[in-house]
Amino acid sequence: MKLLIVEDDHEIQESIVDYLQPEGYVCEQAFDMVSAQDKITSFSYDCVLIDINLPDGSGLDLIQGLKNMKKSAGIIVITARDAINDRVKALEFGADDYLVKPFNLAELNARIKSLLRRIQFHGNNQITAGDITIFPDRFQAEIRGQSIELTKKEFELLMFFVSNAGRVIAKESLAGRLWGDDMDFSYSYDFVYAQIKNLRKKLKEMGINDPIQTIYGVGYKFDTQ
């Protein structure tokens, strides 16, 4: 899952990233309105965490921007403002949840998972494609009820494919979704090809005929039919 954290307090930013990255999230950071607007315009995210008080503007404007661009990302406001009027305004602008500082990072993680279940998986704790079942909250996958051992990147790749089954996905979208800002330091897509090769091998070992179709010159399509 790919997150964008919009927060001008560097200490809070780092504490969120340090907690969420080991949980399997790809975390991108923005410390002001300008950088946040650039990121939400250029990239897609599963969830965006937004502080209302930013040094160069209001996080409410970012929420409006996400809605105007019809972005599907879930939105959680993280702010020191705890007045009921502030909560109502944020929710009216389009936020999905509201968390007042200081907050517990475990609670933030739980709220992110709950929001993603509602948005992407219709409230379900698992998603299924053919003989493949994925449990997003536990970062686990099973083939016909038998656990399949995957690295974090392989799991994210499989979940992204299953969540977009039947759609053609450009390799650029795959890379950006799974590696986030680290893509800025890459000069080829060899690492993407390597992850797909490994995932294909593990699925084959579990008796799954290759569901990852290569669309030459474009990207990939996942189909279990």
VOBAFI-997891 format. One record per residue (C-alpha): residue number from 1; chain; x, y, z. Coordinates in steps of 0.02 Angstrom, whole numbers, plus 32768, in hexadecimal, padded with zeros to 4 digits. Example, Ala and Ser with C-alpha at 12.3 -4.5 7.8 and 13.67 -1.06 7.14 Angstrom:
2
pos 1&unit A&px 8267&py 7F1F&pz 8186
pos 2&unit A&px 82AC&py 7FCB&pz 8165
//
This chain:
225
pos 1&unit A&px 8000&py 8000&pz 8000
pos 2&unit A&px 8041&py 80AB&pz 7FD1
pos 3&unit A&px 802B&py 813E&pz 8049
pos 4&unit A&px 804D&py 81F8&pz 803D
pos 5&unit A&px 806E&py 824E&pz 80E4
pos 6&unit A&px 8056&py 830B&pz 80DF
pos 7&unit A&px 809C&py 8351&pz 8182
pos 8&unit A&px 8113&py 83E3&pz 819F
pos 9&unit A&px 8155&py 83A2&pz 8246
pos 10&unit A&px 81ED&py 8339&pz 8217
pos 11&unit A&px 81EE&py 82DB&pz 82BC
pos 12&unit A&px 8138&py 82A5&pz 82A9
pos 13&unit A&px 8158&py 8278&pz 81F3
pos 14&unit A&px 81EA&py 8208&pz 821D
pos 15&unit A&px 818F&py 81B3&pz 82AC
pos 16&unit A&px 80FD&py 8188&pz 8238
pos 17&unit A&px 816F&py 8148&pz 81AF
pos 18&unit A&px 81DA&py 80E4&pz 8228
pos 19&unit A&px 813D&py 808F&pz 826B
pos 20&unit A&px 80DF&py 8071&pz 81C8
pos 21&unit A&px 816C&py 8039&pz 8154
pos 22&unit A&px 818E&py 7F97&pz 81B6
pos 23&unit A&px 80D3&py 7F78&pz 81AA
pos 24&unit A&px 80E7&py 7F68&pz 80EE
pos 25&unit A&px 80B5&py 8015&pz 80B2
pos 26&unit A&px 8111&py 807B&pz 802F
pos 27&unit A&px 811A&py 8128&pz 807E
pos 28&unit A&px 8137&py 81C9&pz 801F
pos 29&unit A&px 814B&py 826F&pz 8078
pos 30&unit A&px 811B&py 8324&pz 805A
pos 31&unit A&px 8140&py 83B1&pz 80D5
pos 32&unit A&px 80DD&py 843E&pz 8083
pos 33&unit A&px 804E&py 8464&pz 800C
pos 34&unit A&px 80B9&py 8479&pz 7F70
pos 35&unit A&px 810F&py 83D0&pz 7F7B
pos 36&unit A&px 806D&py 837A&pz 7FB0
pos 37&unit A&px 800D&py 83C4&pz 7F1C
pos 38&unit A&px 8096&py 838E&pz 7EA6
pos 39&unit A&px 8090&py 82DB&pz 7EE7
pos 40&unit A&px 7FD2&py 82C6&pz 7EE6
pos 41&unit A&px 7FCC&py 830E&pz 7E36
pos 42&unit A&px 8054&py 829A&pz 7DF4
pos 43&unit A&px 8036&py 81F9&pz 7E54
pos 44&unit A&px 7FAD&py 818A&pz 7E9D
pos 45&unit A&px 7FA2&py 8155&pz 7F53
pos 46&unit A&px 7F39&py 80DC&pz 7FB7
pos 47&unit A&px 7F2E&py 8154&pz 8049
pos 48&unit A&px 7F65&py 8207&pz 806E
pos 49&unit A&px 7F85&py 8246&pz 811E
pos 50&unit A&px 7F6E&py 8304&pz 8123
pos 51&unit A&px 7F96&py 8385&pz 81A9
pos 52&unit A&px 7F22&py 841B&pz 819C
pos 53&unit A&px 7FA4&py 849A&pz 81D7
pos 54&unit A&px 802E&py 84A2&pz 8155
pos 55&unit A&px 80B0&py 852D&pz 8146
pos 56&unit A&px 8072&py 8566&pz 809B
pos 57&unit A&px 7FB8&py 8542&pz 80A1
pos 58&unit A&px 7F2A&py 84D8&pz 80E3
pos 59&unit A&px 7F1D&py 841C&pz 80D4
pos 60&unit A&px 7E65&py 8436&pz 80AF
pos 61&unit A&px 7E98&py 8478&pz 8004
pos 62&unit A&px 7EF7&py 83D6&pz 7FE5
pos 63&unit A&px 7E5B&py 8373&pz 8010
pos 64&unit A&px 7DF8&py 83DB&pz 7F93
pos 65&unit A&px 7E7F&py 83C0&pz 7F10
pos 66&unit A&px 7E78&py 8303&pz 7F27
pos 67&unit A&px 7DBC&py 8305&pz 7F15
pos 68&unit A&px 7DBF&py 8378&pz 7E7D
pos 69&unit A&px 7E3C&py 8304&pz 7E27
pos 70&unit A&px 7DCA&py 8271&pz 7E54
pos 71&unit A&px 7E58&py 8217&pz 7EAB
pos 72&unit A&px 7E23&py 8175&pz 7EFF
pos 73&unit A&px 7E9A&py 8186&pz 7F92
pos 74&unit A&px 7E55&py 817D&pz 8041
pos 75&unit A&px 7E73&py 821A&pz 80A8
pos 76&unit A&px 7E9D&py 8222&pz 8161
pos 77&unit A&px 7EB5&py 82CC&pz 81B2
pos 78&unit A&px 7F3B&py 82D1&pz 8239
pos 79&unit A&px 7F39&py 8375&pz 8298
pos 80&unit A&px 7F46&py 83CB&pz 8340
pos 81&unit A&px 7E9E&py 841E&pz 8322
pos 82&unit A&px 7E1B&py 83C2&pz 8388
pos 83&unit A&px 7D87&py 843C&pz 837F
pos 84&unit A&px 7CE8&py 83EC&pz 833E
pos 85&unit A&px 7CDA&py 8473&pz 82B7
pos 86&unit A&px 7D85&py 8443&pz 8273
pos 87&unit A&px 7D54&py 838B&pz 826D
pos 88&unit A&px 7CB0&py 83B1&pz 8217
pos 89&unit A&px 7D05&py 8422&pz 8196
pos 90&unit A&px 7D8A&py 839F&pz 816D
pos 91&unit A&px 7D07&py 8317&pz 8157
pos 92&unit A&px 7C99&py 838A&pz 80ED
pos 93&unit A&px 7D2F&py 83AF&pz 807D
pos 94&unit A&px 7D40&py 82F4&pz 805D
pos 95&unit A&px 7DB0&py 82AA&pz 80E5
pos 96&unit A&px 7D86&py 81F7&pz 8115
pos 97&unit A&px 7DCB&py 81FD&pz 81C6
pos 98&unit A&px 7E13&py 8278&pz 8245
pos 99&unit A&px 7E99&py 8257&pz 82C6
pos 100&unit A&px 7ECF&py 82D7&pz 8348
pos 101&unit A&px 7F84&py 82EB&pz 837D
pos 102&unit A&px 7FD4&py 82A3&pz 83E1
pos 103&unit A&px 7F96&py 81FA&pz 83A4
pos 104&unit A&px 7FCC&py 8147&pz 83BB
pos 105&unit A&px 8024&py 8101&pz 8322
pos 106&unit A&px 7FD0&py 8058&pz 8338
pos 107&unit A&px 7F28&py 80B0&pz 832F
pos 108&unit A&px 7F5D&py 810D&pz 8293
pos 109&unit A&px 7F90&py 8068&pz 8243
pos 110&unit A&px 7EE9&py 8019&pz 8273
pos 111&unit A&px 7E89&py 80AC&pz 8228
pos 112&unit A&px 7EED&py 80A2&pz 8186
pos 113&unit A&px 7EC8&py 7FE8&pz 8177
pos 114&unit A&px 7E0F&py 8002&pz 819C
pos 115&unit A&px 7E03&py 808E&pz 811C
pos 116&unit A&px 7E5B&py 8028&pz 8095
pos 117&unit A&px 7DE6&py 7F95&pz 80B5
pos 118&unit A&px 7D50&py 8006&pz 809C
pos 119&unit A&px 7D92&py 8058&pz 7FFF
pos 120&unit A&px 7DED&py 7FCC&pz 7FA4
pos 121&unit A&px 7DA4&py 7F2B&pz 7FE8
pos 122&unit A&px 7CF0&py 7F5C&pz 8010
pos 123&unit A&px 7D0E&py 7F41&pz 80C9
pos 124&unit A&px 7D4F&py 7E90&pz 80B4
pos 125&unit A&px 7DE4&py 7E4C&pz 8114
pos 126&unit A&px 7E1B&py 7DE8&pz 807D
pos 127&unit A&px 7E18&py 7DEF&pz 7FC0
pos 128&unit A&px 7E13&py 7D5B&pz 7F4A
pos 129&unit A&px 7E44&py 7D3D&pz 7E96
pos 130&unit A&px 7E30&py 7C89&pz 7E5C
pos 131&unit A&px 7E90&py 7C1A&pz 7ED5
pos 132&unit A&px 7EED&py 7CAE&pz 7F20
pos 133&unit A&px 7EB2&py 7CFD&pz 7FC3
pos 134&unit A&px 7F04&py 7D97&pz 800C
pos 135&unit A&px 7EF5&py 7DD7&pz 80BE
pos 136&unit A&px 7F2A&py 7E90&pz 80B4
pos 137&unit A&px 7F28&py 7EB0&pz 8170
pos 138&unit A&px 7F9D&py 7E1F&pz 8192
pos 139&unit A&px 8007&py 7E33&pz 80F5
pos 140&unit A&px 7FEB&py 7D7C&pz 80CF
pos 141&unit A&px 7FB4&py 7D1A&pz 8036
pos 142&unit A&px 7F73&py 7C69&pz 801E
pos 143&unit A&px 7F61&py 7BF5&pz 7F89
pos 144&unit A&px 7ECE&py 7B7E&pz 7FA1
pos 145&unit A&px 7EDD&py 7B98&pz 805D
pos 146&unit A&px 7F98&py 7B7A&pz 8062
pos 147&unit A&px 800A&py 7C0B&pz 8094
pos 148&unit A&px 8083&py 7C4B&pz 8011
pos 149&unit A&px 8125&py 7C98&pz 804C
pos 150&unit A&px 8140&py 7D43&pz 7FFD
pos 151&unit A&px 81B5&py 7DD4&pz 801D
pos 152&unit A&px 8163&py 7E7C&pz 8045
pos 153&unit A&px 817B&py 7EB9&pz 7F92
pos 154&unit A&px 8138&py 7E17&pz 7F49
pos 155&unit A&px 80A0&py 7E22&pz 7FB9
pos 156&unit A&px 8080&py 7ED8&pz 7F88
pos 157&unit A&px 8095&py 7EAA&pz 7ED2
pos 158&unit A&px 801A&py 7E19&pz 7EDF
pos 159&unit A&px 7F9A&py 7E82&pz 7F3D
pos 160&unit A&px 7FA9&py 7F0F&pz 7EBE
pos 161&unit A&px 7F8F&py 7E94&pz 7E2F
pos 162&unit A&px 7EFA&py 7E40&pz 7E84
pos 163&unit A&px 7EAB&py 7EE9&pz 7EB0
pos 164&unit A&px 7EBA&py 7F1B&pz 7DF8
pos 165&unit A&px 7E92&py 7E73&pz 7DA9
pos 166&unit A&px 7E63&py 7E83&pz 7CF1
pos 167&unit A&px 7EB2&py 7F30&pz 7CDE
pos 168&unit A&px 7F50&py 7F55&pz 7C7C
pos 169&unit A&px 7FD0&py 7FA1&pz 7CF2
pos 170&unit A&px 8063&py 8003&pz 7CAE
pos 171&unit A&px 810C&py 7FD0&pz 7CF3
pos 172&unit A&px 8128&py 8086&pz 7D25
pos 173&unit A&px 808A&py 807F&pz 7D91
pos 174&unit A&px 80C3&py 7FDC&pz 7DDF
pos 175&unit A&px 816F&py 8022&pz 7E09
pos 176&unit A&px 812D&py 80C4&pz 7E51
pos 177&unit A&px 80A7&py 806B&pz 7EB5
pos 178&unit A&px 811F&py 7FF2&pz 7F07
pos 179&unit A&px 81BC&py 805A&pz 7F1A
pos 180&unit A&px 817C&py 810C&pz 7F2B
pos 181&unit A&px 8200&py 8193&pz 7F37
pos 182&unit A&px 828B&py 8111&pz 7F25
pos 183&unit A&px 825F&py 810E&pz 7E6C
pos 184&unit A&px 82BB&py 81B4&pz 7E5B
pos 185&unit A&px 835E&py 8156&pz 7E72
pos 186&unit A&px 833B&py 80CB&pz 7DF5
pos 187&unit A&px 837A&py 80C6&pz 7D43
pos 188&unit A&px 8320&py 802B&pz 7D04
pos 189&unit A&px 828F&py 7FB9&pz 7D2C
pos 190&unit A&px 82FA&py 7F20&pz 7D47
pos 191&unit A&px 82C5&py 7F18&pz 7DFD
pos 192&unit A&px 820E&py 7F13&pz 7DC7
pos 193&unit A&px 8230&py 7E85&pz 7D4E
pos 194&unit A&px 828F&py 7E27&pz 7DD6
pos 195&unit A&px 81FF&py 7E35&pz 7E52
pos 196&unit A&px 8181&py 7DFA&pz 7DD0
pos 197&unit A&px 81F2&py 7D69&pz 7DA0
pos 198&unit A&px 81FF&py 7D34&pz 7E57
pos 199&unit A&px 8144&py 7D43&pz 7E73
pos 200&unit A&px 811E&py 7CDD&pz 7DD7
pos 201&unit A&px 8195&py 7C55&pz 7E13
pos 202&unit A&px 8145&py 7C4A&pz 7EBF
pos 203&unit A&px 8095&py 7C45&pz 7E77
pos 204&unit A&px 80C9&py 7BBB&pz 7DFF
pos 205&unit A&px 8114&py 7B57&pz 7E8E
pos 206&unit A&px 8069&py 7B61&pz 7EE4
pos 207&unit A&px 8013&py 7B1D&pz 7E48
pos 208&unit A&px 7FD3&py 7BC3&pz 7E01
pos 209&unit A&px 7FE4&py 7BD5&pz 7D46
pos 210&unit A&px 8034&py 7C7E&pz 7D21
pos 211&unit A&px 7FA9&py 7D01&pz 7D37
pos 212&unit A&px 801F&py 7D92&pz 7D12
pos 213&unit A&px 8012&py 7DBA&pz 7C5A
pos 214&unit A&px 8098&py 7E25&pz 7C09
pos 215&unit A&px 804F&py 7EAC&pz 7B99
pos 216&unit A&px 80E8&py 7ED4&pz 7B30
pos 217&unit A&px 8113&py 7F8B&pz 7B27
pos 218&unit A&px 8094&py 7FB7&pz 7BAD
pos 219&unit A&px 809C&py 7F52&pz 7C4D
pos 220&unit A&px 803B&py 7EC1&pz 7C9B
pos 221&unit A&px 7F8E&py 7E7C&pz 7CB3
pos 222&unit A&px 7F58&py 7E06&pz 7D3F
pos 223&unit A&px 7ED6&py 7D82&pz 7D0F
pos 224&unit A&px 7EB0&py 7CE1&pz 7D6D
pos 225&unit A&px 7E32&py 7CA4&pz 7CEC
//
